[in-house]
């Protein structure tokens, strides 16, 4: 019998991240997570990047993508947790997703 943690680790290892892009309105970074043969569109708001990943308010698109790349591990970990909680739904990460809960 396999533990839930082992199953999660196996699932996480199967996750493939595709190239991110800045949304047309500049308000988010759009990225995809692909797991078990299914692609899921995800986004993290620019506001969340500014608040939690030190992105300057007037940053260029290139700098937005750099901030995303620098925080990618944390961002995708939060996206994966949200994906597990709501399977099949698009994932939108906001400031509140990165705020410590306690």
C-alpha positions as CSV (number, residue, x, y, z in Angstrom):
1,X,0.0,0.0,0.0
2,X,1.3,3.4,-1.0
3,X,1.1,6.4,1.4
4,X,-0.7,9.6,0.3
5,X,2.6,11.5,0.6
6,X,4.3,9.0,-1.8
7,X,1.4,9.5,-4.2
8,X,1.8,13.3,-4.0
9,X,5.5,13.1,-4.5
10,X,5.0,10.9,-7.6
11,X,2.4,13.3,-8.9
12,X,4.6,16.3,-8.3
13,X,7.5,14.7,-10.1
14,X,5.3,14.2,-13.1
15,X,4.4,17.9,-13.3
16,X,5.9,19.7,-16.3
17,X,6.1,23.5,-16.5
18,X,5.7,25.2,-19.9
19,X,7.0,28.7,-20.8
20,X,5.3,31.7,-19.0
21,X,4.1,34.9,-20.7
22,X,2.8,38.2,-19.6
23,X,-1.0,38.6,-20.2
24,X,-2.2,41.0,-22.9
25,X,-3.3,43.5,-20.3
26,X,0.0,43.2,-18.3
27,X,-1.8,42.3,-15.1
28,X,-0.6,38.7,-14.8
29,X,1.9,36.1,-15.8
30,X,0.2,33.2,-17.5
31,X,1.8,29.8,-17.2
32,X,0.8,26.2,-17.6
33,X,1.3,23.2,-15.5
34,X,1.0,19.8,-17.2
35,X,0.5,16.7,-15.1
36,X,-0.7,13.2,-16.0
37,X,-1.2,14.2,-19.6
38,X,-3.4,17.2,-18.8
39,X,-2.5,20.9,-19.3
40,X,-3.9,23.4,-16.8
41,X,-3.7,27.2,-17.4
42,X,-2.5,29.1,-14.4
43,X,-1.8,32.8,-13.7
44,X,-0.2,34.8,-11.0
45,X,-1.2,38.4,-10.7
46,X,1.3,41.2,-11.1
47,X,0.1,42.6,-7.8
48,X,1.2,39.3,-6.1
49,X,4.6,39.5,-7.8
50,X,4.9,43.1,-6.6
51,X,3.9,42.3,-3.0
52,X,5.7,39.0,-2.5
53,X,8.5,38.8,-5.2
54,X,9.9,42.3,-5.1
55,X,8.7,43.4,-8.5
56,X,8.7,47.1,-9.0
57,X,5.4,48.7,-9.9
58,X,6.6,50.2,-13.3
59,X,8.7,47.1,-14.3
60,X,8.9,46.1,-17.9
61,X,7.5,42.8,-19.3
62,X,11.0,41.3,-19.2
63,X,11.4,42.2,-15.6
64,X,8.0,40.8,-14.8
65,X,9.1,37.4,-16.3
66,X,12.4,37.6,-14.4
67,X,10.5,38.1,-11.1
68,X,8.4,35.1,-12.0
69,X,11.4,33.0,-12.9
70,X,13.1,34.0,-9.6
71,X,10.0,32.9,-7.6
72,X,9.0,30.0,-9.9
73,X,9.5,27.2,-7.3
74,X,7.4,28.9,-4.7
75,X,4.8,30.0,-7.3
76,X,4.4,26.6,-8.9
77,X,4.2,24.9,-5.5
78,X,1.3,27.2,-4.5
79,X,-0.3,26.6,-7.9
80,X,0.1,22.8,-7.5
81,X,-1.6,22.9,-4.0
82,X,-4.5,25.0,-5.4
83,X,-4.7,22.6,-8.4
84,X,-5.1,19.7,-6.0
85,X,-7.8,21.5,-4.0
86,X,-9.8,22.4,-7.2
87,X,-9.0,19.8,-9.9
88,X,-9.7,20.8,-13.5
89,X,-10.2,24.5,-12.7
90,X,-7.9,27.3,-13.9
91,X,-5.7,28.5,-11.2
92,X,-5.4,32.2,-10.4
93,X,-2.8,33.1,-7.7
94,X,-3.3,36.4,-5.9
95,X,-1.7,38.2,-3.0
96,X,-3.8,36.1,-0.5
97,X,-2.3,32.8,-1.9
98,X,1.1,33.9,-0.7
99,X,0.1,35.4,2.7
100,X,1.2,33.4,5.7
101,X,-1.6,31.8,7.5
102,X,-1.4,31.3,11.1
